[in-house]
Amino acid sequence: MNAQVEPRVTPLAAGESLRPFDIEMTVMIGQAQTGGACSVLLAALRPGEGPPPHLHRDHDEYFFLLEGTISLVVNGEESTVAANTLAFVPRGTTHAFKNIGASPVRLLEWTIPGNNEPYFRAVHDMATIHGFDPSRLAEINAQFATEFFGP
């Protein structure tokens, strides 16, 4: 473990706000604070919002649903996931999810190792600084071993 890693407590108000893909996210702990071991973000999804089918080749992903209901599709199999439920998606697994309720969804998303936080930061910076650019997004996806399928 990295000698620079220190215990940490992050109140929600102290987390860094990001808005990749126009999704509200708060970095609760980033890759740098864990020596790369993991990253944890709080995401808020509006009704109908969620990513299309995709996969990550270099990290496992966990979701803990705090509020609301999502449709989660993993390798083509759909599940309805309600609050207080944990979902695990291993690296290399195609998945998509969407808020299927009438209210916002709040979920914790963490990755091991912590590659998703810098990915979301890169997407946020691209859109904020230069505007959304599909070519640049393809470069970011390649850099972070993330692949999208379909629209």
N, C-alpha and C positions, 0 to 999 in steps of 0.2 A: 504494500500500500504506500502511496505517496506521502512523504513526511509533511507536506504542506496541507494535508487534509485535516480539518478541525471539526469538532462537533458544531452543529448549527441548528438553530430554531428560526423558522421563517414565518412570521405572521402574514396572512394574506395581503394586508396593506403594504407590506415591505417587499412583496414579490415584484419582479419586473414585468411590465405589460408588453405583450407582443400581439400582432394581428396578422399572422400568416393566413393566406387564402381568405381574408376577411373574417376569420374566426377569432373571437376573443380568447386570449390565453394569458396565463400568469405563470412565470417561471418561479416555482417554489424552491427548487434547488437545481443548479446547473452542473454540467459536466465538469467545469473547473473546480467546483466546490467538493466534488466527490472523487477527484483524481481520475475521472473518466468512468468510474464504476457504474453510475446511473445518472439519470436526470428525471425530474418530476415536474409536470406542468398541470395546472388546473385549466380546463377548457370549458367554455360555455357555448353551447350550440343552440341557435334559434330553431324553431320548428322547420323541418324540412332540410336542415343543414347537415352536412357531413361529407367526408371524402369519398370519391369514387374508388372502385377496386384498385388496390395497389399492394405492394409488398416491400419489405426491407430485407436486404441480404445480409446485413451486418449486426443486427440487434433484435432481441426479443422485445415484445411490447405487451404491456399490461394496462388494462382499463378498470378502474373502480368507479361505478356509477353512483354518484352522490344524490342526484335528483333527476327525475324524469324517466323516459323510456326510449330506448334506441332499438332499431333493427340492426343486427350485426350479421354480416354474411362472411363466413370463413370457408374458403375452398368451395364456394358454391352452395353451402348449406346455411340457411337463414335461421336465426334465433331472435326472439324478442328478449331484450335484457332490461330489467327494471332496476330501480334504485337499490342500493346495498348489495350489488352483485359485482363480482370480479370476473373479468374475461382475460384470458392469456392467449396471445398470438405469437407463436414461435417464429423466428427469422425464416424467411423464405416462403411464408404462408400468405397467399392472396386473401385480402380482407377489405371490407368496406363497412361503414356504419352511417346511420342517419337518424336524426331526431324524428321520431314518428308521433310524438305527442303534440299537444296544443300549447305547452309551456316550454320555457328553456330547459335544456339539459345541462347539468354540471357533472363533469367527470374528472378524475385524476388520471393522467396518462403518464406512465413511466417506462423508461427503456433501460435495458441492461445489455451491453454497456450504454452509456448516456449519449448516444449519437443523435437523438431526435431534437434535443434542445438546440444545438448549433444549426441543425437543418432548418428548424422553424425560424430561427433568428436570421438565417441567410435569405429565406423566402420573404420574411417581414421586411428586411433591409432592401431587398430588390424592389418590392412594391412601393415602399415608402420613399426611397431615394430616387429611383429611376422609373417607377411605374411598372406594371406587370408586363413581362416580356417572356413569351413562350420559349424562345431560344435560350435565354438565361436560365429559365426554370429547368430546361432539359440538362443544362450544365450542372446546376445545383443537384438535381436528382442523381446524375451520374457520380458526382463527388461524394454524395451521401448514400450510395447504393440503394436508392429508392426507385421503384418502377411503378408507373401508373398504367392501367389498362382501360380502354374505353374513354367515353367523354368525361 
